């Protein structure tokens, strides 16, 4: 089973909520969901936040705890059944491309400056030659 698939993970979170409600006759906390799914608290928070934003589950916040309810599980079917693309990876790739572009630009400027320096030296040598010829 692909774990990096939001469609599958959404089904698992909803199933974890249902299992906890069945076993304990009440809505689960984020810790309960993470324990049932054997995932980290950070990953559980990320998933629940994303699913809350999609209005698949609903969070009820009380002082000291947050409980989760299923709001509209049918909306899971609107999620594409494909692996999630990592925002971090895409941002890293974009940074690498911009960095390469900067390096290429710097190299172009350096070669342009070297060409200007070479031409300046040639002009100075030419002037020096004409001056030394005129003196003789």
Kinemage of the C-alpha trace (Angstrom):
@kinemage 1
@onewidth
@group {chain A} dominant
@subgroup {mainchain}
@vectorlist {calphas} color= white
{ca unk a 1} P 0.000 0.000 0.000
{ca unk a 2} L 1.342 3.422 -0.924
{ca unk a 3} L 1.664 5.569 2.168
{ca unk a 4} L 2.498 8.728 0.246
{ca unk a 5} L -0.942 8.776 -1.311
{ca unk a 6} L -3.361 11.342 0.175
{ca unk a 7} L -6.383 9.390 -1.091
{ca unk a 8} L -5.327 6.265 0.835
{ca unk a 9} L -4.253 8.212 3.909
{ca unk a 10} L -7.588 10.052 3.993
{ca unk a 11} L -9.411 6.709 4.010
{ca unk a 12} L -7.149 5.505 6.824
{ca unk a 13} L -7.763 8.614 8.956
{ca unk a 14} L -11.538 8.326 8.523
{ca unk a 15} L -11.327 4.606 9.355
{ca unk a 16} L -9.246 5.386 12.464
{ca unk a 17} L -11.894 7.878 13.611
{ca unk a 18} L -14.621 5.278 13.084
{ca unk a 19} L -12.678 2.552 14.909
{ca unk a 20} L -11.995 4.814 17.882
{ca unk a 21} L -15.652 5.908 18.022
{ca unk a 22} L -16.713 2.254 17.940
{ca unk a 23} L -14.262 1.108 20.634
{ca unk a 24} L -14.526 4.073 22.984
{ca unk a 25} L -17.957 5.545 22.205
{ca unk a 26} L -16.494 8.978 21.558
{ca unk a 27} L -14.477 10.996 19.085
{ca unk a 28} L -10.683 10.551 19.017
{ca unk a 29} L -7.921 13.035 19.692
{ca unk a 30} L -5.014 13.446 17.309
{ca unk a 31} L -2.960 11.174 19.568
{ca unk a 32} L -5.586 8.422 19.278
{ca unk a 33} L -5.608 8.663 15.477
{ca unk a 34} L -1.805 8.582 15.315
{ca unk a 35} L -1.671 5.592 17.652
{ca unk a 36} L -4.202 3.619 15.599
{ca unk a 37} L -2.378 4.395 12.323
{ca unk a 38} L 1.134 4.076 13.805
{ca unk a 39} L 2.220 7.445 12.419
{ca unk a 40} L 4.031 10.362 14.012
{ca unk a 41} L 2.128 13.169 15.695
{ca unk a 42} L 3.496 15.631 13.121
{ca unk a 43} L 2.252 13.518 10.206
{ca unk a 44} L -1.106 13.062 11.925
{ca unk a 45} L -1.454 16.804 12.452
{ca unk a 46} L -0.528 17.463 8.818
{ca unk a 47} L -3.103 14.968 7.561
{ca unk a 48} L -5.886 16.129 9.876
{ca unk a 49} L -5.237 19.773 9.011
{ca unk a 50} L -5.331 18.972 5.295
{ca unk a 51} L -8.502 16.880 5.641
{ca unk a 52} L -10.141 19.573 7.784
{ca unk a 53} L -9.356 22.105 5.078
{ca unk a 54} L -11.011 19.824 2.526
{ca unk a 55} L -13.993 19.534 4.907
{ca unk a 56} L -13.714 15.745 5.107
{ca unk a 57} L -13.263 15.756 8.882
{ca unk a 58} L -14.062 18.378 11.480
{ca unk a 59} L -12.082 19.359 14.540
{ca unk a 60} L -13.825 20.354 17.751
{ca unk a 61} L -11.445 22.223 20.017
{ca unk a 62} L -11.929 22.129 23.768
{ca unk a 63} L -9.502 23.512 26.317
{ca unk a 64} L -6.560 21.123 26.377
{ca unk a 65} L -7.653 18.822 23.555
{ca unk a 66} L -9.040 18.605 20.066
{ca unk a 67} L -11.466 15.898 19.010
{ca unk a 68} L -12.104 14.864 15.405
{ca unk a 69} L -15.364 13.959 13.708
{ca unk a 70} L -16.174 12.739 10.227
{ca unk a 71} L -17.903 15.525 8.333
{ca unk a 72} L -18.216 14.363 4.704
{ca unk a 73} L -16.289 11.178 3.977
{ca unk a 74} L -17.636 11.075 0.409
{ca unk a 75} L -15.357 14.022 -0.453
{ca unk a 76} L -12.409 11.638 -0.234
{ca unk a 77} L -13.392 10.433 -3.698
{ca unk a 78} L -12.570 13.913 -5.058
{ca unk a 79} L -8.908 13.440 -4.077
{ca unk a 80} L -6.760 12.158 -6.965
{ca unk a 81} L -5.484 8.644 -6.318
{ca unk a 82} L -1.840 9.451 -7.010
{ca unk a 83} L 1.253 10.054 -4.897
{ca unk a 84} L 1.558 13.455 -3.280
{ca unk a 85} L 4.267 15.638 -4.710
{ca unk a 86} L 6.533 16.975 -2.062
{ca unk a 87} L 6.401 20.754 -1.867
{ca unk a 88} L 9.827 20.720 -0.337
{ca unk a 89} L 11.262 18.752 -3.258
{ca unk a 90} L 9.658 21.010 -5.855
{ca unk a 91} L 10.911 24.111 -4.027
{ca unk a 92} L 14.375 22.573 -3.805
{ca unk a 93} L 14.354 21.833 -7.551
{ca unk a 94} L 13.205 25.367 -8.271
{ca unk a 95} L 15.976 26.755 -6.047
{ca unk a 96} L 18.578 24.605 -7.844
{ca unk a 97} L 17.399 25.873 -11.231
{ca unk a 98} L 17.522 29.503 -10.109
{ca unk a 99} L 20.972 28.920 -8.593
{ca unk a 100} L 22.233 27.406 -11.859
{ca unk a 101} L 20.823 30.379 -13.762
{ca unk a 102} L 22.656 32.754 -11.413
{ca unk a 103} L 25.908 30.834 -11.819
{ca unk a 104} L 25.558 30.886 -15.607
{ca unk a 105} L 24.867 34.623 -15.503
{ca unk a 106} L 27.950 35.195 -13.327
{ca unk a 107} L 30.087 33.136 -15.708
{ca unk a 108} L 28.778 35.139 -18.672
{ca unk a 109} L 29.594 38.411 -16.914
{ca unk a 110} L 33.061 37.141 -15.977
{ca unk a 111} L 33.816 36.097 -19.552
{ca unk a 112} L 32.519 39.456 -20.812
{ca unk a 113} L 34.755 41.272 -18.321
{ca unk a 114} L 37.739 39.141 -19.342
{ca unk a 115} L 37.071 40.009 -22.999
{ca unk a 116} L 36.867 43.727 -22.155
{ca unk a 117} L 40.109 43.473 -20.179
{ca unk a 118} L 41.820 41.734 -23.088
{ca unk a 119} L 40.653 44.416 -25.532
{ca unk a 120} L 41.776 47.158 -23.161
{ca unk a 121} L 45.238 45.592 -22.887
{ca unk a 122} L 45.431 45.319 -26.672
{ca unk a 123} L 44.440 48.977 -27.043
{ca unk a 124} L 46.990 50.045 -24.432
{ca unk a 125} L 49.722 47.999 -26.121
{ca unk a 126} L 48.783 49.523 -29.475
{ca unk a 127} L 48.936 53.046 -28.021
{ca unk a 128} L 52.228 52.243 -26.324
{ca unk a 129} L 53.648 50.996 -29.624
{ca unk a 130} L 52.521 54.107 -31.461
{ca unk a 131} L 54.021 56.308 -28.749
{ca unk a 132} L 57.345 54.448 -28.820
{ca unk a 133} L 57.413 54.615 -32.666
{ca unk a 134} L 56.744 58.344 -32.572
{ca unk a 135} L 59.600 58.903 -30.130
{ca unk a 136} L 62.113 57.092 -32.259
